[in-house]
Amino acid sequence: MKSPKDTAPRPAGLRLELVLKADSIGSVEAVSEAVGLINVPGVDISIIRSGVGMVSQSDVLYAETSGRLIIGFQVGVVPGLEKTLGDRRIEVRLWEPTGSIILKKTGNS
């Protein structure tokens, strides 16, 4: 017989939906692959939008409907967008270079 603890609904896992921007399609593909290798128990990580170029207004709109996180590799933010990001509480994290990040993730450093 199951106890009430066994039949109680379990809370859904956390979801982290990312907007990914990079300087080239090769970087987008490499970072997407590296993100796919991340395994955090109870957390579903997915990229809901990716593209080449600077972080733009349309990226902000996608981030606003998801986890409110934009990650960028070797790119910047379109000038004047900082106020919108702050007003909408969108977090942007920018990194350079992608090669060292991927090497560290795969243990080939």
Buried (B, 14 or more C-beta within 10 A) or exposed (E): EEEEEEEEEEEEEEEBBBBBBBBBEEBBEBBBEBBEEEEEEEEEBEBBBBBEBBBBEEBBBBBBEBBBBBBBBBBBBBEEBEEBBEEEEBEBEBBEEBEEBBEEBEEEE
